[in-house]
Amino acid sequence: MSAPPELPPLVSAALSLSGRRGFVSSTRNETGRLLATLAASRTGMLGEIGTGCGVGSAWLRSGAAEGTQILTAESDPQLAKAVAELFGDDQRIEVIEADWTALIERGPFSLLFVDAREAKLSARDVIAEAVEPGGFVVLDDFTPSAVWPPMYEGRVDTLRQEWLQDKRFTTVEVMVAPDAAVLLATKR
């Protein structure tokens, strides 16, 4: 069995920051590779809601096509500062210290990675307006569900169901690992 692919240096640096900060919830490498792949197909503005320690943004940057910009929002001032320093040498990544709604105002986005729980739960209409036609929305941290309606912990997963049925998007659930799935939605 061969070793997994090496991590891009910026991703390794963000994971290191995450470890130093005791941040236990970072973008999984499987999700990150999907983000990098999608970013390679985009132009314009890419966004991330919920910077954390910058792992998701680092994955986006690792695949980003020439000329794209990445904007990420983090409401925790200390975390935003640490991530801004991490990306300080890269003019294509901008970290804003703000609530995720400030990021939305800077759209439209050709790809928007929604990694903040509150945005996932309450902002589908706002997100739909912030993404350009043909643009992607990526939502992570789902447990795969093989039934309809989708279930999680014995109950209908209404968040997943609403995204999969929203007529403004064509959405698919993609398993990135045996225990992890993301929703990939393309705005119509």
Beta strands, then each sheet from edge to edge (+ up, - down):
strand 1: 45-49
strand 2: 69-74
strand 3: 93-97
strand 4: 109-114
strand 5: 131-142
strand 6: 151-152
strand 7: 155-156
strand 8: 169-177
strand 9: 180-187
sheet 1: 3+ 2+ 1+ 4+ 5+ 9- 8+
sheet 2: 6+ 7-
end
